[in-house]
Amino acid sequence: MFARLLLLLGLCLVATSAAAATIYKSKDANGVVSYSDRPSKGSKVFVLQDRMDEHLERQVRLIILKEGDVDSLYVRNDLFAPVEVELTLAGVKNARGAPNRPVRRVIPLRSSVRLAQLTAINAGKPLAYVPKFKYSLGDPSGPMVGYRYPLPWRGGPFRISQGPNGPYSHFGPKSRYAIDIAMPEGTPIIAARGGTVIKTENSQDGRGNDASGNFVRVLHDDGTMGVYLHLKKGSVCVREGQRVKVGSALALSGNTGNSTGPHLHFVVQRNTGMGLVSIPYQFNKPVGALPNFVLGKQ
């Protein structure tokens, strides 16, 4: 059983020569799933996409207040973190004061900010415009502070099953420098850096509705964010707005979301201008790597 688990996790190893390998997923009559670099009857090409789409529409929203011939456009940010927003108005008619270019602002945590105020040119006639609103977590201004991360778990030793630029899921802007660490489900996950918990998910079971599974996102004081993914359902023990320090308990590791086996996906991100991207980081202790079973090297 352990050997099969190693094989499964080994498929996620970052290796430049493995980038061209095609992996096939198959299931036998007993429901046992296996992976191979050679196709078999009934197998399908395996594609793992570790997307991180956090839907914040209920916590970051555009509010339009109408009073007579005046429309005031506000952004309300209910998160415990700043948010960068961009507002564009298209198809403007009978409106004075409409910006002719996108308005981009950083909205402080737990606040409302007015972005525009439009007044009818012809009083008594309706204003016409189409607002286009975008947002991204975090404030892109300010320098990052150098930091080497303590291991974000208790127990082990464990091994890296996929590193930065891994071909199976660590190739997009949000996950390029992520690291996957293979570990048994239920391993204690702890904060690797102090900060404020700004987003959690705790109710997903199995693959769930989000590729990230259950997670905890922590905003650090320099504007970077540590994200701990694929956590066990019901194990998250922190709340949004809570301050944590290094070593604070966050949750238990799991196998939720778009995960091929029990592991922790840990990534550090920063808003670099209307978009979160992963950034390189280092642990302060060495973590081993699994052999590349995909290429038959053991």
Helices and strands as residue ranges (DSSP letters): H 2-10, G 16-18, E 24-27, E 33-36, E 44-45, E 60-67, E 70-77, E 83-93, E 95-96, E 103-107, E 111-120, E 128-137, E 148-149, E 159-162, E 179-182, E 188-190, E 195-201, E 214-219, E 225-231, E 243-244, E 249-252, E 263-271, E 276-278, E 282-283, E 288-289, G 293-295
